[in-house]
Amino acid sequence: MRPIHDSMTSRCLGAAMTLALLGGAACNNAPDDAAASESKVTPSTAPQIDPTTIPRFQTNLQRFFPFVPTRNGAGQNEYTVQINTFRAQQLPSTFPQTTLFGYGGTVLTDSSGNPSVDGTGQTAFRLTSPGPKFEQTKGVPALIHYRNMLTGSHPLAVDPTLDWANPNNFPKPTAPFAPFPPGYPQAQSPIAHTTHTHGIEVLPQFDGTPDTWFTAGGIHGPEFVSNDYVQPSSNQSAAFWYHDHVFGATRLDVGMGLSGYSILRDPNNALDVLGNSDILGMEDVYQWKRVLGVTPGNSTTHSQGTFSVSLANPGTTELRSDPFQVTATLPSSFSVDLFIPTGGATGSAFMFVDCPSKGLTRFSIGQVTLAGRTQNAFNTLTFNQVPVSQIGNSCVDFRITVRLQGVGSGTYLLDNVRGPTVVTSTPLPTREFEVPLIVQSRSFRTDGEIFYPLATEAPPGETIGANPDVNPYWLLMFDGETNVVNGTVWPNMNVQRHAYRFRFLNSSNQRFYRFQLSNGMPFTIIGEDGGYLRSAQSVSAFNEGVTQRVDTIIDFSNVPVGTKIVMQNVEVRQPPIGAAPNPNTDGTVMQFTVVAGPTVPPRALPATLNSIATLTPDRP
């Protein structure tokens, strides 16, 4: 991977300076005005907002919508991705919306229109910033059609004194320079774009290098081949990210919001296999959702494994499993172990199955009476009407529902569903407990618009590289006053008493972070840019430079309900020469609030996560 840069005049800068030319990304809210007319976007002249007037932890952390591909005749996952302008609520709701550039396409939503976290739901179009996430499978190539729909003028100052895309072949201006706004109309429009997926293996013509840019009107850069990118999905499993990479304006376009996650998983790597053993073994109560009745808990009394699902005085209660994949023909009967408390042998148990991809919804596979069953012990209940022929040997979205109806008082336990072939689950947190995070340093104006200073208005202490007599707008270094996570300023995330997998990406302009938790809890680091580490590492804090990814686990299972934990940034600005962050502004990243619910301890990680060759130098 080559470093990201804006100006070829700066090729001699060191690696840290080169990375500093990247712009910070924007927010993951669905557009409130996706049809906003780009021609109406005009540069804001409102003053910079005082960050201390922005309340913290007022919005919930946003999740990423997953893109939905179609499988074409060449065996590729095919996507069409739009790049467009919209407005969304990046600041708290008492502040104006923000104009953003976003990526959009067909995504998967849940029944409420929120991002699907379990791979099921319905499709819809969403334009977001950061963009939806790609979920790719190693060995399954992708074909991505990027469509630039950015029309009108750029809302930030494009500096034509740099070497840049220059779609109008506009002569480089000389001093005295026009003030911005309006700047130079020939530089502000049309808006050039190219998308680069950072870290992924591709042929050069599909790498989104700076001179492969293209405009909405069909003007192309000198190295443009196609805006239909083929990706072989040949890396080892890791998290990559996609972003604008246009020559001379990367910092502006990423700063306006053009970035997103691209996650590659390997079906032959045990750490990536979603599996079903935790579901069928009822080892994680959070993989069985309450449809009606009482909220389930977990118990260490079990018929197999370590845990079972508990139901206190269930009355009529129905639980539905998370979806999993069936890859073999099902047997004609399923069973489940039910612990019946003393005096509780009344009522009935029912089981239903779903395979929506094959048109099967809530199919009843039987009813079993509890009368006459052994009390204060586990009983095996068998259901004999599995729709074997309808499902065949595959289902990508199979679910099981268990219903207890009219049962007595006391605590019942459910454990060990037998029937589908058991596939060992990854020991890593999955589904709603895997949360990608894009962290961005950002400043705003009082009208909600993005504040990006010019060389003539460099913030105090951030004048490195500011030379307004040569480059009137371009500024090498800029640290924002707030931190935006997944599209909102200083969000809060309610977390269960469970382990979470957080994938961190630093998509800032040039800010380096050192993340730590306010209560001293550790991070378990399991991976970075290239994939999994050799072994997990427990640390109290970690550094993350621009464009880097760090794959971590945070365990909240032993944290008391109601605890609030602030994720902090303690890295100086412009390391190693800058000022310390303000704990009330740029030193705050987000907050976690532990909510009431069952406690599920994390699964043990293997001693070896990845086999990585040790490279031995054999020449200077």
C-alpha positions in Angstrom: 0.0 0.0 0.0 1.3 3.4 -0.9 0.7 6.3 1.5 -2.2 8.7 0.9 -1.2 12.1 -0.3 -2.8 15.3 -1.6 0.1 17.2 -3.2 2.8 15.7 -5.3 4.8 18.8 -4.3 5.0 17.1 -0.9 6.5 13.8 -2.0 9.6 14.3 0.0 7.7 14.5 3.3 8.3 11.7 5.8 5.6 8.9 6.3 3.9 10.7 9.2 3.6 13.9 7.2 2.4 12.1 4.2 -0.4 10.4 6.1 -1.3 13.8 7.6 -2.7 14.8 4.2 -5.7 12.5 4.5 -9.0 14.1 5.5 -11.2 12.9 8.4 -14.4 11.0 7.6 -18.0 11.9 8.6 -21.2 10.3 9.9 -23.1 7.0 9.7 -26.6 8.5 9.9 -29.1 7.7 7.2 -29.7 10.9 5.2 -32.6 13.0 6.4 -32.5 14.8 3.1 -30.9 12.4 0.6 -32.4 14.3 -2.3 -30.7 17.5 -1.3 -29.8 19.5 -4.3 -26.0 19.8 -4.5 -26.3 23.0 -6.6 -27.7 24.6 -3.4 -24.6 23.7 -1.4 -22.6 26.9 -0.8 -19.5 27.3 1.4 -20.3 28.3 4.9 -18.7 31.4 6.5 -20.2 30.8 10.0 -17.7 30.9 12.8 -16.2 27.8 14.3 -18.3 26.4 17.1 -17.0 26.4 20.7 -16.6 22.6 21.4 -17.4 23.1 25.1 -21.0 24.1 24.1 -21.6 20.7 22.5 -23.0 18.3 25.1 -21.4 14.9 25.2 -23.0 11.4 25.1 -26.4 12.7 23.8 -26.7 10.3 20.8 -26.5 6.5 20.5 -23.6 5.0 18.7 -24.6 4.2 15.1 -24.1 0.8 13.5 -23.1 0.3 9.9 -25.6 -0.9 7.3 -24.1 -4.0 5.5 -24.1 -3.7 1.7 -26.2 -6.5 -0.1 -24.5 -7.9 -3.1 -25.9 -9.9 -6.0 -24.1 -13.0 -7.2 -23.4 -12.6 -11.0 -22.7 -15.3 -13.6 -19.0 -14.9 -13.1 -19.3 -16.0 -9.4 -18.6 -12.4 -8.2 -20.4 -10.4 -5.4 -21.6 -7.4 -7.4 -22.4 -4.0 -5.9 -23.4 -0.6 -7.3 -22.2 2.2 -5.0 -23.3 5.8 -5.4 -21.2 8.8 -4.2 -23.5 11.8 -3.4 -24.2 14.7 -1.1 -26.8 14.8 1.7 -27.4 16.3 5.1 -27.5 14.4 8.4 -27.5 15.0 12.1 -23.9 14.6 13.1 -24.0 17.0 16.1 -26.6 16.5 18.9 -30.2 17.1 17.8 -30.2 20.7 19.3 -27.7 21.7 16.6 -28.2 22.1 12.8 -27.6 19.2 10.4 -24.3 18.9 8.5 -23.7 18.7 4.8 -21.8 15.5 4.0 -20.5 13.4 1.1 -21.7 9.8 1.5 -21.6 6.4 -0.1 -24.9 4.7 -0.8 -26.3 1.4 -2.2 -28.6 -1.5 -1.4 -28.2 -2.5 2.2 -29.8 -4.8 4.8 -32.0 -3.4 7.5 -33.9 -4.8 10.4 -37.7 -4.5 10.8 -37.3 -1.0 12.2 -35.1 0.2 9.3 -31.9 0.1 11.4 -28.8 -1.7 10.3 -29.2 -5.5 10.4 -26.7 -7.1 12.8 -27.6 -10.7 12.3 -27.6 -11.0 8.5 -31.4 -11.1 8.1 -34.0 -8.4 7.3 -35.1 -6.5 4.3 -33.2 -4.6 1.6 -33.4 -0.8 1.2 -31.3 2.0 -0.3 -29.2 4.0 2.2 -26.8 6.9 1.6 -24.6 7.2 4.7 -21.3 8.7 6.0 -19.2 6.7 6.8 -20.6 4.5 4.1 -22.1 1.0 4.6 -19.7 -1.8 5.3 -18.7 -4.5 2.8 -18.8 -8.0 4.1 -16.6 -10.1 1.8 -15.6 -13.8 1.8 -12.1 -14.8 1.0 -11.9 -16.4 -2.5 -15.2 -14.9 -3.7 -14.2 -11.9 -6.0 -16.1 -8.6 -5.8 -17.2 -6.4 -8.7 -18.0 -2.9 -7.4 -19.5 -0.2 -9.7 -18.6 3.2 -8.2 -20.9 6.0 -9.5 -19.8 9.6 -8.9 -23.0 11.7 -8.5 -21.3 14.7 -6.8 -22.5 17.7 -8.8 -22.4 21.4 -8.2 -19.5 23.1 -6.3 -17.3 21.7 -3.6 -18.3 23.2 -0.2 -14.7 23.2 1.0 -11.8 25.1 -0.6 -10.0 23.2 -3.4 -6.5 24.7 -3.7 -5.5 24.9 -7.4 -2.0 25.9 -6.5 -1.3 22.3 -5.7 -0.8 19.5 -8.3 -4.3 18.2 -8.3 -7.0 16.5 -10.4 -7.8 19.7 -12.2 -10.7 18.4 -14.5 -11.0 21.8 -16.2 -7.3 22.1 -17.0 -7.3 25.3 -15.1 -4.0 27.2 -15.1 -2.4 27.4 -11.7 -3.1 30.8 -10.2 -0.5 33.1 -8.7 -0.5 35.6 -6.0 -2.4 37.7 -5.1 -4.9 34.8 -4.5 -8.7 35.0 -4.5 -10.1 34.7 -1.0 -12.3 31.7 -0.2 -15.2 31.8 -0.5 -15.7 31.9 -3.4 -12.2 30.9 -4.3 -11.7 29.7 -7.9 -15.0 28.4 -9.6 -12.9 26.4 -12.1 -11.4 24.5 -9.1 -14.6 24.1 -7.1 -16.6 22.3 -9.9 -16.8 19.6 -11.2 -16.0 17.4 -8.2 -13.5 14.7 -9.1 -13.5 11.3 -7.2 -11.9 7.9 -7.0 -12.4 5.2 -4.4 -9.4 3.3 -2.9 -9.8 0.3 -0.7 -6.9 0.6 1.7 -4.8 -2.5 2.2 -6.6 -4.9 -0.2 -4.9 -6.8 -2.9 -6.0 -5.7 -6.4 -4.6 -5.1 -9.9 -3.3 -1.5 -10.3 -6.1 -0.3 -12.5 -8.6 -1.1 -9.7 -6.6 0.4 -6.9 -8.2 3.8 -6.9 -4.9 5.6 -7.2 -5.0 9.4 -7.2 -4.9 9.9 -11.0 -7.7 7.4 -11.7 -10.3 10.0 -10.8 -13.6 10.6 -12.6 -16.4 13.2 -12.4 -20.2 12.9 -12.6 -20.0 14.4 -16.1 -17.5 11.8 -17.5 -14.2 13.6 -17.3 -11.4 11.2 -16.4 -7.9 11.4 -14.9 -4.8 10.4 -16.9 -4.6 6.9 -15.3 -8.3 6.1 -15.4 -9.2 2.7 -16.8 -12.6 1.9 -15.2 -14.8 2.9 -12.3 -15.9 -0.8 -12.2 -13.5 -2.4 -9.8 -12.7 -6.1 -9.5 -11.3 -7.3 -6.2 -10.1 -10.9 -5.9 -10.6 -11.1 -2.1 -7.3 -12.8 -1.8 -5.9 -11.3 1.4 -6.0 -13.1 4.7 -9.0 -12.1 6.8 -8.8 -8.6 8.1 -10.6 -5.2 8.2 -9.8 -2.8 5.3 -11.4 0.5 4.6 -12.5 2.3 1.5 -12.3 6.1 0.9 -11.9 8.9 -1.6 -8.3 9.1 -2.9 -8.6 11.9 -5.5 -5.4 13.8 -6.5 -5.0 17.0 -4.5 -8.3 16.9 -2.5 -8.3 13.6 -0.6 -8.2 15.6 2.7 -11.3 17.5 1.7 -13.4 14.6 0.4 -12.6 12.2 3.2 -13.1 15.1 5.5 -16.6 15.5 4.0 -17.3 11.9 4.8 -16.1 9.5 2.1 -14.9 6.5 4.1 -16.2 3.1 5.2 -15.3 -0.4 6.2 -14.5 -3.4 4.0 -14.3 -6.6 6.1 -12.9 -9.8 4.6 -13.6 -13.2 6.4 -12.1 -16.6 5.7 -14.5 -19.5 5.9 -11.5 -21.8 6.5 -10.3 -19.8 9.5 -11.8 -21.0 12.7 -11.8 -17.5 14.1 -14.1 -16.4 11.3 -16.6 -19.2 11.3 -19.9 -18.0 12.7 -21.0 -21.5 13.3 -24.0 -22.7 15.4 -22.6 -24.5 18.4 -23.2 -21.7 20.8 -26.8 -21.4 19.5 -27.6 -25.1 19.6 -25.7 -25.5 22.9 -27.5 -22.5 24.3 -24.2 -21.3 25.6 -24.9 -17.6 25.0 -28.4 -16.4 26.1 -28.1 -13.3 23.9 -28.3 -15.6 20.8 -31.9 -16.5 21.9 -34.1 -13.5 21.5 -37.4 -13.0 23.5 -40.4 -12.9 21.2 -42.9 -12.8 24.0 -43.1 -13.6 27.7 -40.3 -13.3 30.3 -36.7 -12.2 29.6 -34.3 -15.2 29.5 -31.3 -15.5 31.8 -28.5 -18.0 31.9 -27.6 -20.7 34.4 -24.6 -22.9 35.1 -27.0 -25.9 35.6 -26.9 -27.7 32.3 -27.3 -30.9 30.4 -24.2 -30.2 28.3 -21.6 -27.6 27.8 -21.3 -24.8 30.5 -24.5 -22.9 30.5 -28.2 -23.2 29.8 -31.0 -20.6 29.2 -33.2 -20.0 32.3 -36.8 -18.9 32.3 -38.3 -17.9 35.7 -42.0 -18.4 35.9 -42.3 -18.3 32.1 -46.1 -18.6 31.7 -46.2 -18.3 27.9 -42.7 -17.5 26.7 -41.3 -17.8 23.2 -37.6 -17.6 22.3 -36.1 -17.4 18.8 -32.5 -18.2 17.9 -30.2 -16.0 15.9 -30.0 -17.2 12.3 -27.4 -19.7 11.2 -26.5 -21.5 8.0 -27.6 -25.1 7.3 -25.3 -26.9 4.9 -26.5 -30.5 5.2 -29.8 -32.3 5.0 -31.8 -32.0 8.3 -32.9 -35.1 10.2 -36.7 -35.8 10.5 -36.8 -34.8 14.2 -35.3 -32.1 16.5 -35.1 -32.3 20.3 -34.3 -30.0 23.2 -33.5 -30.6 26.9 -36.0 -28.9 29.3 -35.4 -28.8 33.1 -38.8 -28.9 34.8 -38.9 -27.5 38.4 -40.8 -29.3 41.1 -44.5 -28.8 40.5 -43.9 -27.5 37.0 -44.9 -30.5 34.9 -47.9 -28.7 33.2 -48.5 -27.0 29.9 -46.9 -27.7 26.6 -43.7 -27.0 24.5 -43.7 -26.1 20.8 -41.0 -25.8 18.3 -41.0 -23.8 15.0 -38.4 -23.4 12.3 -37.8 -20.6 9.7 -36.0 -20.5 6.4 -37.1 -17.2 4.9 -34.8 -17.5 1.9 -36.9 -20.6 0.8 -40.2 -19.1 1.8 -40.6 -21.0 5.0 -41.8 -18.9 8.0 -42.8 -20.2 11.4 -43.3 -23.8 10.3 -44.5 -25.9 13.3 -42.5 -29.0 13.8 -44.5 -30.3 16.8 -46.1 -29.9 20.2 -45.1 -31.8 23.3 -47.1 -32.0 26.5 -45.2 -31.5 29.8 -47.6 -33.5 31.8 -46.1 -36.7 33.4 -42.5 -35.5 32.8 -39.8 -35.9 35.4 -39.6 -32.9 37.7 -36.5 -31.3 39.1 -34.6 -32.9 36.2 -33.8 -32.4 32.5 -36.2 -34.0 30.1 -35.6 -34.5 26.4 -38.5 -33.2 24.2 -38.7 -34.4 20.6 -40.4 -32.7 17.7 -41.0 -35.0 14.7 -42.3 -32.8 11.8 -39.2 -31.2 10.4 -39.8 -30.0 6.8 -36.8 -31.9 5.4 -37.9 -31.8 1.7 -38.7 -28.0 1.7 -35.4 -27.0 3.1 -33.2 -29.6 1.3 -29.5 -29.5 2.2 -29.1 -25.8 2.6 -30.5 -22.7 4.2 -28.6 -19.5 4.7 -31.0 -18.0 7.3 -32.3 -20.9 9.4 -33.8 -20.1 12.8 -35.4 -22.2 15.6 -38.2 -21.0 17.9 -39.0 -22.6 21.2 -42.4 -21.8 22.9 -43.4 -22.8 26.4 -47.1 -22.3 27.0 -49.2 -22.5 30.2 -46.4 -23.8 32.3 -46.1 -23.7 36.1 -44.1 -21.6 38.5 -40.4 -21.9 39.2 -37.3 -21.7 37.0 -37.2 -23.8 33.8 -34.0 -24.4 31.9 -33.5 -24.9 28.1 -30.4 -26.6 26.8 -28.9 -28.6 24.0 -31.0 -28.4 20.8 -30.2 -31.4 18.7 -31.0 -31.8 15.0 -28.9 -29.6 12.7 -25.3 -30.5 12.1 -23.2 -28.8 14.8 -20.6 -26.3 13.4 -18.1 -25.0 16.0 -18.5 -21.3 16.6 -15.7 -18.8 16.6 -14.6 -17.9 20.2 -14.7 -14.2 19.2 -17.8 -12.0 19.9 -20.1 -12.0 16.9 -23.3 -10.4 15.5 -24.5 -7.6 17.7 -21.3 -8.0 19.8 -19.0 -7.2 16.8 -18.8 -3.4 16.4 -16.6 -1.6 13.8 -15.7 1.9 15.0 -14.5 4.7 12.7 -13.0 7.5 14.8 -12.5 10.9 13.2 -11.1 14.2 14.5 -13.6 17.0 13.4 -14.5 20.6 14.0 -17.7 22.3 13.1 -19.2 25.7 12.4 -22.1 27.2 14.4 -24.5 26.4 11.4 -23.5 22.7 11.7 -21.2 22.7 8.7 -17.7 21.1 8.7 -15.0 23.6 9.7 -11.7 23.0 7.8 -9.3 25.9 8.2 -7.4 27.6 5.4 -3.7 28.4 5.5 -4.7 32.0 6.2 -6.7 30.9 9.3 -4.6 28.1 10.8 -5.6 27.4 14.4 -3.1 28.5 17.0 -0.2 26.1 17.3 -1.2 24.3 14.0 0.8 26.5 11.6 3.2 23.7 10.5 3.1 23.6 6.7 0.9 26.8 6.4 2.4 28.9 3.6 -0.5 31.1 2.4 1.8 33.1 0.0 2.4 29.9 -2.0 -0.7 27.7 -1.2 -3.6 30.0 -0.1 -5.9 27.3 1.1 -3.9 24.1 1.7 -2.9 23.4 5.3 -0.7 20.4 6.1 -1.8 19.7 9.7 -5.2 20.0 11.3 -6.6 18.5 14.5 -10.3 18.8 15.1 -11.8 19.9 18.4 -14.3 17.0 18.7 -14.2 13.3 18.0 -16.8 11.7 15.8 -17.4 8.0 16.1 -19.5 6.2 13.5 -21.0 9.5 12.4 -21.9 11.2 15.7 -20.0 13.5 18.0 -19.1 11.8 21.3 -21.8 9.1 21.2 -22.9 6.8 24.0 -23.2 3.0 23.5 -25.3 0.9 25.9 -23.5 -2.4 26.4 -24.6 -5.7 27.9 -22.6 -7.6 30.5 -20.8 -9.4 27.6 -17.6 -9.3 25.7 -17.5 -7.1 22.6 -15.3 -7.1 19.6 -14.4 -3.5 18.5 -12.6 -2.9 15.3 -11.0 0.5 15.4 -10.2 2.7 12.4 -8.5 6.1 12.6 -9.9 8.1 9.7 -8.8 11.5 10.8 -7.0 14.1 8.9 -3.7 13.7 10.8 -4.5 13.1 14.4 -2.9 10.2 16.2 -4.8 8.6 19.0 -3.9 6.8 22.2 -7.1 5.1 23.4 -7.7 4.1 27.0 -10.7 3.5 29.2 -11.5 5.8 32.1 -11.8 2.9 34.6 -8.5 1.3 33.7 -10.1 -1.8 32.0 -7.8 -3.6 29.6 -8.2 -4.0 25.8 -7.4 -7.4 24.4 -5.8 -6.8 21.0 -6.3 -9.7 18.5 -5.4 -8.1 15.2 -4.3 -5.1 13.2 -4.0 -3.9 9.6 -2.8 -7.2 8.1 -5.1 -9.5 10.0 -4.9 -11.5 13.3 -1.8 -11.3 15.5 0.2 -14.4 16.4 -1.4 -14.2 19.9 -3.7 -12.0 21.9 -2.2 -9.1 23.8 -3.7 -7.4 26.9 -2.9 -3.7 27.1 -4.2 -0.8 29.2 -4.0 1.6 26.2 -2.9 1.5 22.5 -1.8 4.0 19.9 -3.4 4.3 16.5 -2.1 6.4 13.6 -4.0 7.7 10.6 -5.5 4.9 8.4 -4.5 2.1 10.9 -6.9 -0.6 12.1 -6.8 -2.3 15.5 -9.0 -5.3 16.3 -9.8 -5.6 20.0 -12.0 -7.2 22.6 -13.4 -5.4 25.6 -15.1 -7.5 28.3 -17.9 -5.9 30.2 -19.2 -9.1 31.8 -18.0 -8.3 35.3 -18.8 -4.5 35.2 -21.7 -3.5 37.5 -24.9 -2.4 35.9 -25.1 1.4 35.5 -21.4 1.9 35.2 -20.3 4.6 32.7 -16.9 4.2 31.1 -15.4 6.9 28.9 -13.1 6.0 26.1 -10.4 8.6 26.2 -7.7 9.9 23.9 -4.5 10.8 25.7 -2.2 11.3 22.7 -0.8 14.8 22.1 -1.7 16.7 18.9 0.8 16.4 16.1 2.9 13.8 18.0 5.5 14.2 19.4 5.4 18.0 19.4 1.8 19.0 20.1 -0.3 20.0 23.1 -2.0 17.5 25.3 -5.7 16.8 24.5 -8.4 18.5 26.6 -10.3 15.8 28.5 -13.6 17.7 28.0 -13.2 18.0 24.2 -10.7 16.2 22.0 -9.6 14.0 24.9 -13.0 12.4 24.9 -13.9 9.8 22.3 -17.2 8.1 23.4 -18.9 6.6 26.4 -20.1 3.0 27.3 -23.0 2.5 29.7 -23.5 -1.0 31.1 -27.1 -1.9 31.1 -29.0 -4.6 33.0 -29.0 -8.1 31.6 -27.6 -11.6 32.0 -23.8 -12.0 32.5 -22.0 -14.0 29.8 -18.3 -14.4 30.3 -16.1 -14.4 27.2 -14.9 -17.6 25.6 -11.3 -18.5 26.0 -9.1 -17.5 23.0 -6.6 -20.0 21.5 -3.0 -19.5 22.4 -2.2 -19.1 18.7 -4.4 -16.8 16.6 -2.3 -16.7 13.4 0.7 -18.4 11.9 3.0 -15.5 10.7 6.3 -16.2 9.1 9.3 -14.5 10.7 11.1 -12.6 7.9 14.9 -13.0 8.0 16.9 -10.3 6.1 19.3 -11.9 3.6 20.7 -8.7 2.1 21.2 -5.1 3.1 
